[in-house]
Amino acid sequence: MGRGQGWLSYDAASRRISLTVRVQPNARRDEIVGLYGDALKIKVAAPAVDNKANAALVEFLGETLGVPSSAIVIRHGATGRRKVLEITGGPELVTKLGKLE
């Protein structure tokens, strides 16, 4: 893997970013809170039922990073608060993500 910060790593060969997040559903609004241990904490307003919080997370991150939602996949933890996301993109996304902490 390339650059890594614990919660964020980038593989330049495949142009894929691995992002570890901790999600808090049922928040007042969608927002990135900052680091929570070795994960990026993100609040989403959607409830954690019927995959609504996951969909809101992917949509919110897509809008925040300026990438289509289809470029973001939940690789691990779809039913828990801690998730590992895979985002397709270049080094400019790694820079954007690094500024979010």
C-alpha positions as CSV (number, residue, x, y, z in Angstrom):
1,M,0.0,0.0,0.0
2,G,1.1,3.6,-0.3
3,R,0.6,6.4,2.1
4,G,-1.2,5.4,5.3
5,Q,-2.4,7.3,8.4
6,G,-4.1,4.4,10.2
7,W,-7.6,5.4,9.2
8,L,-6.6,6.2,5.6
9,S,-4.4,4.4,3.1
10,Y,-3.9,4.7,-0.6
11,D,-2.8,2.2,-3.2
12,A,-1.5,4.1,-6.1
13,A,-1.3,1.1,-8.4
14,S,-5.1,0.4,-8.2
15,R,-6.0,4.0,-7.4
16,R,-8.1,2.9,-4.4
17,I,-8.4,4.5,-1.1
18,S,-9.2,2.5,2.1
19,L,-11.0,4.6,4.7
20,T,-11.9,3.5,8.2
21,V,-14.9,5.4,9.6
22,R,-17.1,5.3,12.7
23,V,-20.6,6.2,11.9
24,Q,-23.1,7.8,14.3
25,P,-26.7,7.5,12.9
26,N,-29.7,9.6,14.0
27,A,-27.6,12.8,14.2
28,R,-29.1,16.3,13.8
29,R,-27.2,16.7,10.5
30,D,-24.6,15.0,8.3
31,E,-21.1,16.1,9.3
32,I,-17.5,14.9,9.7
33,V,-16.6,15.2,13.4
34,G,-12.9,14.3,13.2
35,L,-10.7,11.4,14.4
36,Y,-12.2,8.9,16.8
37,G,-9.3,6.6,17.7
38,D,-8.0,5.1,14.4
39,A,-11.2,6.0,12.5
40,L,-12.8,9.1,11.0
41,K,-16.0,9.8,12.8
42,I,-19.0,10.8,10.7
43,K,-22.5,11.7,11.8
44,V,-25.4,11.0,9.5
45,A,-29.0,12.1,10.1
46,A,-30.5,8.9,8.7
47,P,-31.6,6.1,11.1
48,A,-29.7,2.8,11.2
49,V,-32.6,0.8,9.7
50,D,-33.1,-0.6,6.2
51,N,-29.6,0.4,5.1
52,K,-30.6,4.1,5.3
53,A,-27.5,5.2,7.3
54,N,-25.2,3.4,4.9
55,A,-26.8,5.0,1.9
56,A,-26.7,8.5,3.6
57,L,-23.0,7.9,4.5
58,V,-22.1,7.0,0.9
59,E,-24.1,10.0,-0.5
60,F,-22.6,12.4,2.0
61,L,-19.0,11.4,1.4
62,G,-19.6,11.5,-2.4
63,E,-20.9,15.1,-2.1
64,T,-18.1,16.1,0.3
65,L,-15.3,14.6,-1.9
66,G,-16.8,15.5,-5.2
67,V,-17.0,11.9,-6.5
68,P,-20.0,9.8,-7.6
69,S,-21.6,7.6,-5.0
70,S,-20.8,4.6,-7.2
71,A,-17.1,5.2,-6.5
72,I,-17.6,4.5,-2.8
73,V,-18.1,0.9,-1.6
74,I,-18.6,-0.4,2.0
75,R,-16.1,-3.3,2.2
76,H,-16.5,-4.3,5.8
77,G,-18.9,-3.5,8.7
78,A,-22.1,-2.8,6.8
79,T,-24.1,-3.6,9.9
80,G,-21.9,-2.0,12.5
81,R,-20.8,1.5,13.4
82,R,-17.2,0.8,12.3
83,K,-16.8,0.5,8.6
84,V,-14.1,0.2,6.0
85,L,-14.9,2.0,2.8
86,E,-13.1,1.7,-0.5
87,I,-13.1,4.8,-2.7
88,T,-11.9,4.8,-6.3
89,G,-9.8,8.0,-7.0
90,G,-6.5,9.6,-7.3
91,P,-4.0,11.2,-4.9
92,E,-6.1,14.5,-4.9
93,L,-8.8,12.6,-3.0
94,V,-6.2,11.5,-0.4
95,T,-5.2,15.1,0.1
96,K,-8.9,16.1,0.5
97,L,-9.5,13.3,3.0
98,G,-6.3,14.2,4.9
99,K,-7.7,17.7,5.5
100,L,-11.0,16.3,6.9
101,E,-9.4,15.0,10.1
